[in-house]
Amino acid sequence: MKPFVAFSAALLLGASALCTSALSTPAMAQSKPSAEAYYEEKPRLEAVVFPAATPLKLWMNVEKEDPRARIKVELFDASNRLLHSQTYNARVNRFNQKFDLSNMPDGRYTFRISDGNSVRERTFKLSSPGLQEQLPNRLVTLN
């Protein structure tokens, strides 16, 4: 039985040495990213839309690279009809805007944000909750 254990140990040691040498060969080593990868162009425009603490209101945060670019925000319905359009000041790199959606019917809507070069679209859905059965606050039980 001892020769079998010695053979197994030698086999394992040989296999680990083989794995180590295979990983250290240049063909199998991971390549480093090129210098160009570090200098990839950043997005010129980013927009985030999220719900506000108040129901039926949304916040939009927009950040742009070029302070001279004017931001145009458009709101479209599911049929791609323009519901709202507004152009924002060109002197700032970022801004926040709150939108009140309480007068809008249920449906799917899209914000299209543009700085003249880049366009970002953020889609959201408005929906009313269905009817829910109201249970009384207090119950009477008999034993």
VENMO-V844179 format. One line per field, one symbol per residue. ss: DSSP state (~ for helix, > for strand, _ for the rest). phi: phi as a letter, one per 30 degrees, with the letter a starting at -180 (. if undefined). A space follows every 10 residues. Layout:
ss = ???
phi = ???
This chain:
ss = _~~~~~~~~~ ~~~~~~~~~~ ~~~~______ ____~~~~__ ____>>>>>> >_____>>>> >>>>______ >>>>>>____ _>>>>>>>__ ___>>>>>>> ______>>>> >>>>____>> >>>>>>____ __________ ___
phi = .ddddddddd dddddddddd dddddddcdd ddddddddcd ddddbbbbbb ddddeibbcb cbbbdcdddc cccbccdddi ddcabaccec dccbabbccc cdccdelcbb cccbcjccbb cbcbbcbddd dbdccddbbc bcc
